Amino acid sequence: MSKEIPYKIYLKEEELPRYWYNVRADMKTDHCPILNPQTLKPVTVEDLEPVFCTELAKQELNATDRFIEIPEEVRNFYKMYRPGPLVRAHFLEKALGTPAKIFYKFEGNNTSGSHKLNSAIAQAYYAKEQGLTSLTTETGAGQWGTALAMACGFFGLNLKVYMVKCSAMQKPYRKAVIETYGAQVIPSPSDTTEVGRRMLAMNPDSSGSLGTAISEAVEVAVSTEGTRYVLGSVLNQVLLHQTIIGQEAKMALEKYDCYPDIVIGCAGGGSNLGGLMAPFMADRLAGKHAPHFIAVEPASCPSLTRGKFAYDYCDTGKVTPLAKMYTLGSGFIPSPNHSGGLRYHGMSPILSQLYHDGYLDEARAVEQTSVFEAAKLFAKVEGTLPAPESSHAIRVAIDEALKCKETGEAKTILFGLTGTGYFDLAAYMSYNAGTMSDYIPTDEDLQKGFEGIPKLEGIQ
């Protein structure tokens, strides 16, 4: 008989995971190799070292080690805000009148208000250990930029953040927090880089994209002594670090003899969903009983649901390696009315391969007015104002719970609440005022991005 489940389930500090889980070691088909943009050959650690810290380059290419030890200094930092709670959404269940049991893994217990700090502190640690003095990065909605500013502030590293221009305009207080931790924020595209100047020459009023911001950050990193570039999603190393989320969630559920029937996560580049579902995906890959996995993305940036599974550049300036992923084309620019993150043109190579092979069961694209409707209900009944990104997962969790109401099935639903929405009040104001609109790109809009996907002779 299962135990009575409290509102919040906390692990003990000593139960904090000691290892990150590398799902690549268990995948039936590893994702296609990342390619050097000059040679079109699989990248090596040596190829990546001018861009990434050496240890992170090794993690990026590691397809064999199932578990990688979390450095003790990183694990001690985690203890300031981890283990994070697993919350039973009793009030949401009651509001919906559903027999479903709804759980969410909350990752907002830090100043960044998101899960991004899990990888930021690891990447800053490896940079410090290597003797570097500075890092560069990009950020969309600002959670990653804030988290990395916190991590760099902790380790005494300089940081330059290229923030997607429309997000920088929408979220000035994110900029204030990032600068409080000592980092510099530059709206992208900017006139501080060759890539940025080229983008502005083509479109002086560009609202920016993560692909462009990545190009600017990489350009500065490779041309500045003692500096490397770090990324907050998409990369294998980032999904690796984020597996601490799913490991904690699985251990917490096991304490109450629970196992999810459905696991739901928002999906932009893949760090949140990948981290949450990884230990449950290990069950699927081992042939055991496993949940139904759902990736939720914005209808305005639908890489999984409408993108192409192809080799593409990871940035708009086409200076980064090429990855086999679901992509809208590196030149795709999301509509400026899109609120929050989840703006990246591509999807993690790991998640892309799992989706292509059918292990990641389903992808859904949802419109932002529907997302904010779900966010507002959640805020009213559960007491936390959710980030727009996480609210995509809330939307589909509610939809699945309502299906249970219709069928009478008491399914167990787990989703990731990756952060809080207190820096997203302009979007909430727009929704409350009825001025928020939905934008779904037409096939013609998407075709413009697809035309920029490289055609590689002899490479599938």
C-alpha positions as CSV (number, residue, x, y, z in Angstrom):
1,M,0.0,0.0,0.0
2,S,1.4,3.4,-1.0
3,K,2.1,5.9,1.8
4,E,0.1,9.1,2.2
5,I,1.8,11.8,0.1
6,P,2.6,15.1,1.7
7,Y,2.4,18.4,-0.2
8,K,6.2,18.6,-0.5
9,I,8.7,15.8,-0.5
10,Y,12.2,16.8,0.5
11,L,15.3,14.6,0.2
12,K,17.9,14.9,2.9
13,E,21.1,16.8,2.2
14,E,23.1,13.5,2.3
15,E,20.8,12.1,-0.5
16,L,22.0,14.8,-2.9
17,P,23.2,12.9,-6.0
18,R,27.0,12.4,-6.2
19,Y,27.0,11.7,-10.0
20,W,25.5,13.1,-13.1
21,Y,23.9,10.5,-15.4
22,N,25.0,10.4,-19.0
23,V,22.1,9.0,-21.0
24,R,24.2,8.7,-24.2
25,A,25.9,5.7,-22.7
26,D,22.5,3.9,-22.7
27,M,21.0,5.2,-26.0
28,K,20.3,2.5,-28.6
29,T,21.5,4.9,-31.3
30,D,23.9,7.6,-30.3
31,H,23.3,10.9,-31.9
32,C,25.2,11.7,-35.1
33,P,28.7,13.2,-34.4
34,I,29.0,16.9,-34.2
35,L,31.0,18.2,-37.2
36,N,33.8,20.7,-37.5
37,P,32.4,23.5,-39.7
38,Q,35.7,23.7,-41.6
39,T,36.5,20.1,-42.3
40,L,33.0,18.5,-41.8
41,K,34.7,15.8,-39.9
42,P,33.6,14.7,-36.4
43,V,34.9,17.2,-33.8
44,T,37.6,16.2,-31.4
45,V,38.4,17.6,-27.9
46,E,41.2,19.6,-29.6
47,D,38.7,21.1,-32.0
48,L,36.5,22.2,-29.1
49,E,39.2,23.5,-26.7
50,P,39.5,27.0,-28.3
51,V,35.8,27.5,-27.5
52,F,35.1,25.4,-24.4
53,C,37.0,24.5,-21.2
54,T,38.9,21.2,-21.7
55,E,36.9,19.2,-19.2
56,L,33.6,20.4,-20.6
57,A,34.8,19.5,-24.1
58,K,35.5,16.0,-22.8
59,Q,32.1,15.8,-21.3
60,E,30.5,17.0,-24.6
61,L,32.0,14.0,-26.5
62,N,31.6,11.4,-23.8
63,A,29.3,8.6,-25.0
64,T,30.5,5.8,-22.8
65,D,30.6,6.7,-19.1
66,R,27.1,6.3,-17.6
67,F,28.0,8.3,-14.5
68,I,30.3,11.2,-14.1
69,E,31.2,12.3,-10.6
70,I,30.1,15.7,-9.5
71,P,33.1,17.7,-8.1
72,E,32.9,18.2,-4.4
73,E,33.1,22.0,-4.7
74,V,30.1,22.0,-7.1
75,R,28.2,19.6,-4.9
76,N,28.8,21.8,-1.9
77,F,27.4,24.8,-3.8
78,Y,24.4,22.7,-4.8
79,K,23.7,22.3,-1.1
80,M,22.8,26.0,-0.8
81,Y,19.6,25.4,-2.7
82,R,19.4,21.6,-3.3
83,P,17.9,19.1,-3.0
84,G,14.9,20.9,-4.5
85,P,11.3,19.9,-3.4
86,L,9.0,17.6,-5.3
87,V,5.5,19.1,-4.8
88,R,2.2,17.4,-5.0
89,A,-0.2,19.8,-6.7
90,H,-3.2,19.0,-4.5
91,F,-4.9,22.4,-5.0
92,L,-4.5,22.2,-8.8
93,E,-5.9,18.6,-8.8
94,K,-8.9,19.9,-6.8
95,A,-9.5,22.9,-9.1
96,L,-9.5,20.6,-12.1
97,G,-11.6,18.0,-10.4
98,T,-9.3,15.3,-11.8
99,P,-8.5,11.9,-10.3
100,A,-4.9,12.3,-11.6
101,K,-2.1,12.8,-9.2
102,I,0.0,15.8,-10.3
103,F,3.6,16.4,-9.1
104,Y,6.0,19.1,-10.1
105,K,9.8,19.3,-9.5
106,F,10.4,22.9,-8.4
107,E,13.7,24.5,-9.5
108,G,13.1,28.1,-8.4
109,N,14.9,28.1,-5.0
110,N,17.7,30.4,-6.0
111,T,18.1,34.0,-7.2
112,S,18.2,33.1,-10.9
113,G,14.7,31.6,-10.4
114,S,15.5,28.6,-12.5
115,H,17.2,25.3,-13.0
116,K,20.0,26.9,-15.0
117,L,22.3,27.3,-12.0
118,N,22.8,23.5,-11.9
119,S,24.9,23.7,-15.0
120,A,26.2,27.3,-14.6
121,I,28.1,26.5,-11.4
122,A,29.6,23.4,-12.9
123,Q,30.8,25.2,-16.0
124,A,32.2,28.1,-14.0
125,Y,34.0,25.6,-11.7
126,Y,35.8,24.0,-14.6
127,A,36.8,27.4,-16.0
128,K,38.3,28.4,-12.7
129,E,40.1,25.1,-12.4
130,Q,41.6,25.6,-15.8
131,G,42.9,29.0,-14.8
132,L,40.7,31.0,-17.1
133,T,39.7,34.6,-16.2
134,S,36.6,35.3,-18.3
135,L,33.6,33.6,-19.9
136,T,31.1,34.7,-22.5
137,T,27.6,33.5,-23.1
138,E,24.2,34.3,-24.6
139,T,20.8,34.5,-22.9
140,G,17.2,34.6,-24.1
141,A,14.8,35.3,-21.4
142,G,17.6,35.9,-18.9
143,Q,17.5,32.9,-16.6
144,W,20.8,31.5,-18.0
145,G,22.5,34.9,-17.9
146,T,21.5,35.4,-14.3
147,A,22.6,31.9,-13.3
148,L,25.9,32.2,-14.9
149,A,26.5,35.7,-13.5
150,M,25.9,34.1,-10.0
151,A,28.3,31.3,-10.7
152,C,31.0,33.7,-12.1
153,G,30.5,36.0,-9.2
154,F,31.1,33.1,-6.8
155,F,34.3,32.0,-8.5
156,G,35.6,35.5,-9.3
157,L,35.3,35.2,-13.1
158,N,34.5,38.1,-15.6
159,L,31.4,37.5,-17.7
160,K,30.0,39.1,-20.8
161,V,26.4,38.2,-21.6
162,Y,24.9,38.8,-25.1
163,M,21.1,39.0,-24.4
164,V,18.5,38.7,-27.2
165,K,17.6,42.3,-27.9
166,C,13.8,42.0,-27.5
167,S,14.2,40.1,-24.2
168,A,16.7,42.8,-23.0
169,M,14.0,45.4,-23.7
170,Q,11.2,43.4,-22.1
171,K,13.2,42.5,-19.0
172,P,15.3,45.4,-17.7
173,Y,15.3,44.0,-14.2
174,R,17.0,40.8,-15.4
175,K,19.8,43.0,-16.7
176,A,19.9,44.7,-13.3
177,V,20.4,41.4,-11.4
178,I,23.0,40.2,-13.9
179,E,25.0,43.4,-13.4
180,T,24.6,43.2,-9.7
181,Y,26.6,40.0,-9.8
182,G,29.3,41.8,-11.8
183,A,28.6,40.7,-15.4
184,Q,28.2,42.9,-18.4
185,V,25.0,42.7,-20.5
186,I,25.0,43.5,-24.3
187,P,21.7,43.5,-26.3
188,S,22.2,41.3,-29.4
189,P,22.6,41.9,-32.2
190,S,25.2,44.5,-31.3
191,D,27.9,46.6,-32.9
192,T,30.6,45.1,-30.7
193,T,31.2,42.1,-32.9
194,E,31.7,41.4,-36.6
195,V,28.7,39.0,-36.6
196,G,26.5,41.5,-34.8
197,R,27.4,44.3,-37.2
198,R,26.7,42.1,-40.2
199,M,23.3,41.2,-38.8
200,L,22.5,44.8,-38.1
201,A,23.5,45.8,-41.7
202,M,21.0,43.2,-43.0
203,N,18.3,44.2,-40.6
204,P,18.9,47.3,-38.4
205,D,15.6,46.7,-36.5
206,S,16.3,43.0,-35.7
207,S,14.8,41.8,-32.5
208,G,17.5,39.2,-32.2
209,S,17.7,35.5,-31.7
210,L,19.6,33.0,-29.6
211,G,21.5,31.9,-32.7
212,T,22.8,35.5,-33.3
213,A,23.6,36.0,-29.6
214,I,25.6,32.7,-29.6
215,S,27.6,33.8,-32.6
216,E,28.6,37.1,-30.9
217,A,29.5,35.3,-27.7
218,V,31.6,32.7,-29.5
219,E,33.4,35.4,-31.6
220,V,34.5,37.2,-28.4
221,A,35.5,34.0,-26.6
222,V,37.8,32.7,-29.4
223,S,39.5,36.1,-29.8
224,T,40.1,37.0,-26.2
225,E,42.9,35.5,-24.2
226,G,41.9,33.6,-21.1
227,T,38.3,33.4,-22.2
228,R,36.0,30.6,-23.1
229,Y,32.3,30.3,-24.2
230,V,29.6,28.5,-22.2
231,L,26.1,27.6,-23.2
232,G,23.0,27.1,-21.0
233,S,21.1,24.5,-23.0
234,V,21.3,22.2,-26.1
235,L,24.8,20.8,-25.4
236,N,25.4,17.3,-24.1
237,Q,27.3,18.6,-21.2
238,V,24.4,20.8,-20.1
239,L,21.9,18.0,-20.2
240,L,24.4,15.9,-18.2
241,H,24.5,18.5,-15.4
242,Q,20.7,18.9,-15.4
243,T,20.1,15.2,-14.7
244,I,20.3,16.1,-11.0
245,I,16.7,17.3,-11.4
246,G,15.3,13.9,-12.6
247,Q,17.4,11.9,-10.1
248,E,16.0,13.9,-7.2
249,A,12.5,13.6,-8.5
250,K,12.8,9.8,-9.0
251,M,14.2,9.3,-5.5
252,A,11.5,11.5,-3.9
253,L,8.7,9.6,-5.7
254,E,10.2,6.2,-4.7
255,K,9.9,7.2,-1.0
256,Y,6.1,7.1,-1.6
257,D,6.0,4.1,-3.9
258,C,5.0,6.4,-6.9
259,Y,6.1,6.2,-10.5
260,P,4.9,8.6,-13.1
261,D,2.7,7.6,-16.0
262,I,3.5,10.8,-17.8
263,V,6.6,13.1,-17.7
264,I,6.2,16.6,-19.2
265,G,8.8,19.3,-19.8
266,C,9.0,22.5,-21.7
267,A,11.5,22.3,-24.6
268,G,13.5,25.1,-26.1
269,G,17.0,23.8,-26.4
270,G,16.3,20.8,-24.1
271,S,18.1,21.3,-20.8
272,N,15.0,21.2,-18.6
273,L,13.2,18.3,-20.3
274,G,16.4,16.4,-20.7
275,G,17.4,16.8,-17.1
276,L,13.9,15.8,-15.7
277,M,13.3,12.8,-17.9
278,A,16.9,11.3,-18.0
279,P,16.6,8.7,-15.1
280,F,13.2,7.6,-16.3
281,M,14.5,7.4,-19.9
282,A,17.1,5.1,-18.5
283,D,14.3,2.7,-17.6
284,R,12.8,3.0,-21.1
285,L,16.2,2.3,-22.7
286,A,16.7,-0.7,-20.4
287,G,13.4,-2.2,-21.5
288,K,11.6,-1.5,-18.2
289,H,8.3,0.1,-17.6
290,A,8.6,3.8,-18.3
291,P,6.5,7.0,-18.5
292,H,5.0,8.5,-21.6
293,F,7.3,11.5,-22.3
294,I,6.0,14.8,-23.7
295,A,8.0,17.7,-24.9
296,V,6.2,21.0,-25.0
297,E,7.4,23.9,-27.2
298,P,5.9,27.2,-28.2
299,A,3.9,27.3,-31.4
300,S,5.9,30.4,-32.4
301,C,9.2,28.4,-32.4
302,P,8.2,24.8,-33.2
303,S,11.5,23.0,-33.8
304,L,10.4,19.4,-32.9
305,T,6.8,19.6,-34.3
306,R,7.6,21.4,-37.5
307,G,11.3,21.4,-37.9
308,K,13.7,19.3,-40.1
309,F,15.9,16.5,-38.7
310,A,19.1,17.6,-40.3
311,Y,22.7,18.8,-39.8
312,D,22.6,22.5,-39.1
313,Y,24.7,25.2,-37.5
314,C,24.1,25.9,-33.9
315,D,24.3,29.7,-34.4
316,T,23.2,32.3,-36.9
317,G,26.7,33.4,-37.8
318,K,27.6,29.8,-38.8
319,V,30.8,29.7,-36.9
320,T,29.9,26.9,-34.5
321,P,30.0,23.1,-35.2
322,L,27.1,21.5,-37.0
323,A,24.8,19.2,-35.1
324,K,22.2,16.7,-36.3
325,M,19.1,18.0,-34.7
326,Y,15.5,19.1,-35.3
327,T,15.9,22.6,-36.6
328,L,14.0,25.5,-38.1
329,G,17.3,26.7,-39.7
330,S,19.9,28.8,-38.0
331,G,18.6,32.0,-39.6
332,F,15.1,31.5,-38.1
333,I,14.1,34.5,-36.0
334,P,11.1,34.0,-33.6
335,S,8.4,36.6,-33.6
336,P,9.2,39.4,-31.2
337,N,5.8,39.0,-29.5
338,H,7.0,35.7,-28.2
339,S,7.3,35.9,-24.4
340,G,10.0,34.1,-22.4
341,G,12.7,31.8,-23.5
342,L,12.3,28.7,-25.7
343,R,13.5,30.8,-28.6
344,Y,16.2,28.5,-30.0
345,H,16.0,27.4,-33.6
346,G,17.2,23.8,-32.8
347,M,16.8,21.1,-30.3
348,S,19.4,19.2,-28.3
349,P,21.0,16.4,-30.4
350,I,20.3,13.9,-27.6
351,L,16.6,14.8,-27.4
352,S,16.4,15.0,-31.2
353,Q,17.8,11.5,-31.6
354,L,15.5,10.1,-28.9
355,Y,12.5,11.8,-30.5
356,H,13.5,10.5,-34.0
357,D,13.9,7.0,-32.6
358,G,10.5,7.1,-30.7
359,Y,11.9,7.0,-27.2
360,L,10.7,10.6,-26.6
361,D,7.1,9.8,-27.3
362,E,5.5,13.1,-28.2
363,A,6.0,16.7,-28.9
364,R,3.3,19.4,-28.7
365,A,3.3,23.0,-29.7
366,V,1.1,25.4,-27.7
367,E,0.1,29.0,-28.2
368,Q,1.2,31.6,-25.7
369,T,-2.3,32.8,-24.7
370,S,-3.2,29.2,-23.8
371,V,0.1,29.0,-21.9
372,F,-0.6,32.1,-19.8
373,E,-4.2,30.9,-19.1
374,A,-2.7,27.8,-17.5
375,A,0.0,29.9,-15.7
376,K,-2.7,32.2,-14.2
377,L,-4.7,29.3,-12.9
378,F,-1.6,27.6,-11.5
379,A,-0.6,30.9,-9.7
380,K,-4.0,31.2,-8.2
381,V,-4.3,27.7,-6.8
382,E,-0.7,26.7,-6.1
383,G,0.6,30.0,-4.9
384,T,3.7,30.3,-7.2
385,L,3.8,32.6,-10.2
386,P,5.4,30.4,-12.9
387,A,7.9,31.4,-15.6
388,P,6.5,31.4,-19.1
389,E,8.8,28.6,-20.1
390,S,7.6,26.3,-17.4
391,S,4.0,27.3,-18.1
392,H,4.2,25.4,-21.4
393,A,4.6,22.2,-19.3
394,I,1.8,23.3,-16.9
395,R,-0.5,23.8,-19.9
396,V,-0.1,20.2,-21.1
397,A,-0.1,18.8,-17.5
398,I,-3.6,20.4,-17.1
399,D,-4.7,19.0,-20.5
400,E,-3.6,15.5,-19.5
401,A,-5.3,15.8,-16.1
402,L,-8.5,16.9,-17.7
403,K,-8.3,13.8,-20.0
404,C,-8.1,11.7,-16.8
405,K,-11.2,13.5,-15.6
406,E,-13.0,12.4,-18.7
407,T,-11.8,8.8,-18.6
408,G,-11.7,8.3,-14.8
409,E,-8.0,7.2,-15.0
410,A,-6.0,8.1,-11.9
411,K,-2.7,8.6,-13.8
412,T,0.4,10.1,-12.1
413,I,1.7,13.1,-13.9
414,L,5.1,14.7,-13.3
415,F,6.2,18.0,-14.8
416,G,9.1,20.4,-14.4
417,L,8.5,23.9,-12.8
418,T,11.9,25.2,-13.8
419,G,11.5,28.7,-12.4
420,T,9.4,31.7,-11.3
421,G,7.9,34.4,-13.4
422,Y,8.6,37.5,-11.3
423,F,10.8,39.0,-14.1
424,D,8.1,38.3,-16.7
425,L,5.5,40.7,-15.4
426,A,5.3,42.6,-18.7
427,A,4.0,39.4,-20.4
428,Y,1.6,38.8,-17.6
429,M,0.4,42.4,-17.9
430,S,-0.1,41.9,-21.6
431,Y,-2.1,38.8,-21.0
432,N,-4.2,40.4,-18.3
433,A,-5.0,43.4,-20.5
434,G,-6.0,41.2,-23.4
435,T,-3.3,42.6,-25.7
436,M,-1.3,39.4,-25.9
437,S,-1.5,37.8,-29.3
438,D,-0.6,34.4,-30.7
439,Y,1.8,34.0,-33.6
440,I,2.2,30.8,-35.5
441,P,4.7,30.9,-38.4
442,T,3.3,29.9,-41.8
443,D,4.9,27.2,-43.9
444,E,6.3,30.1,-46.0
445,D,7.8,31.7,-42.9
446,L,9.5,28.4,-41.9
447,Q,10.7,27.7,-45.5
448,K,12.9,30.8,-45.3
449,G,14.7,29.2,-42.3
450,F,14.9,25.8,-44.0
451,E,16.6,27.3,-47.0
452,G,19.6,28.1,-44.9
453,I,20.1,24.5,-43.7
454,P,23.3,23.4,-45.3
455,K,23.2,20.7,-47.9
456,L,26.1,18.4,-47.1
457,E,27.3,16.0,-49.8
458,G,27.4,12.4,-48.6
459,I,26.5,13.2,-45.0
460,Q,23.1,12.1,-43.7
